[in-house]
Amino acid sequence: MTCDEFKEMAPAYALIALDEQERTACAQHLATGSAHRGCHEAVASAELLAARLGAALIPQRPSPEVWRAIAARLTAERGTAALSDDPARRHGLYHLCGWLLAAALVGVYLYNAPLDLRALHAVMRLGGQLASSGH
């Protein structure tokens, strides 16, 4: 690849818009130690222009239709149900949340429950007796 050929492809190379063969040829051209006639500058200029164009765009949130189309395409490609539309998965998540809430409530109750020291000492004595008897 000559420097002139490379400079024609530099904008597409900077935007990663080339096929694998063309991209490899451009990368090999840049990697050669020979003197280039503006190849590195052409890529730098194209990258700077791409960055400026990207910064000039006003950020917008994609519409719900876009996300639905993406989910439908993923579903078609993977052959599985979309995660957000799977009722069994949602049911499992709700089930898990219920158990987590129950565990949190038991923890709060145990944290705030009054401590009966006599019962605690009795349990500790019983545990010591069991340990010494070998059970």
ABEGO torsion letter per residue (X at the ends): XBAAAAAAAAAAAAAGABBAAAAAAAAAAAABABBBBGAAAAAAAAAAAAAAAAAABBBBBBBAAAAAAAAAAAAAAAGBBBAAABAAAAAAAAAAAAAAAAAAAAAAAAAABBBBAAAAAAAAAAAAAAAAAGX
